[in-house]
Amino acid sequence: MKIRQGFVSNSSSSSFILSSKEDVPTIEIKIPVNKLSCYIKINTKEELQKEFLKNYTDIEYIMKDKKCNFEKAIKINNKYIESLYNDSLNEINDGKIIYMFEASNEYSDPYSNLIYEYSIPESNKYKIIKNG
């Protein structure tokens, strides 16, 4: 095991001291969603439907094929997608804001890389509707 001795003290580094009873403690990092390279903020049912149509293209195909509206198409499409939509819509109806975003190790922003690598931790400040 490699243990570094001493601190680097120049403007491009930061030094930390941690205390923990755990052998390998987990460091929780808070990342504001607006720091991610691609995220969408959704406040209304109409905005939510627009994003679901963009992200889940089967819905639009079903609407055309079955000549039905969005609500009917999402029920026909897939129970998992329907559940994501209904959970998101319930949150909007409760006055909350929905944030849809992707994380990838191919994006240039380091926050996206962290989320891609380590996922999103549970928190009492937000509800995870979809993780991964």
N, C-alpha and C positions, 0 to 999 in steps of 0.2 A: 504494500500500500504506500502510495506517495503522499506525503504530507508536506505542504509548503510552509516554510519558515519565514516570518516577517511579512510586511505589507509593502505593496507598491504605492507610492504616493505621487502620482501625477494626475493631471486633469482628465485623462481618459480612462481612469479606473475607479472602482469603488471597493471599499473594504468592508467586511461584515464579520460580526462575532455573534454566534448563536449559542443558545443553551437549550438542551433537550434531554429528557430521559430516554428517548428513542435512540437506537443505534444509528438509524438513517432517518432523520426527520424529514417530513414533507414541507416544502416551502410553498405557501399559497400566494399566488401572484394575482393582483387585481388589475384587470385590463378593461379600460373603458371601451365599449363596443364601437364607438366612433373612431377608435384608433385602428380598427381592422380595415384592410384595403377594400373589401367589398361587403357592405351590409345594407340592408333595406329596413327602414323604419315604417311600421304599419300601424295606422290609427283607426281605420274604418273597415267595415265588412267589405266594401267595394275594393279597397286596396288589397285586402287579403285574397279576395277572389281573383283579382288580376295577377297577383304573384303565384297563386296556385296554378292558374292557367299557364303561366310562363314556365313554371318549374315541373309541372306534371302534365305533359302534353297529351296524355291519354284522355284527360277530362274534356278538352276541346273536341277531340275526335269523337268521343261518345255523344257530346252535345249535338254534333252535326249528324252522326249516324242514327241516333235514336230520336232526333228532333226534340230534345228536352232542354230544360234550363240547367244552370250550374248545380243547384242542390240535388236534383235527380241524378245528374251525371256523376257527381262525387259518390253517391250511394252505390251506383252501379260499378264504378271503377275498381275500388280496392278498399277493404275495411281499414287497413292501416292508414291510408291517405285520408279517408273519411274521418278517422279518429284524430289525426293531426289537425285537420281543418276545424273540426268541432271543438277541440281543446283550445285552439288558437282563438276561435270566434268567442268562446266563453270568456276567455281572458280579456278580449276587447270589450265585450259587454259588461265586464266588471271594472272597466275604466283603465285597463292596463294597456301598455304599448307592446306590440310584437316586434321583435328584431329577427330577421332571417339573415343568415350569413353563412359563408363557407370558410373552411380553414384548410390550408394545403401546405405541404412542405415545398411547393413550387412557387408560392407567392413571395414577393420581396419583403413584405413586412414581417418582422420577427414575432409579433403577437400571433399572427395566423399560424406561424410555424409552431409556437408553443401549444396552442389549442389543438392543432393537428396531432402533435406528438403526445400530449398528456390529457386531452379531452377537457371538458368543463366540469369543475368541481361543484357539488351541491352547495346551495346557499339559501339562507332565509331572505335574501334580497331579490331573488328572482326564481322563476319556476322554469325548469328545463322541460320543454315540450318534446323536442327531438334532440338526441345526442348521438351524433355519428351518422 
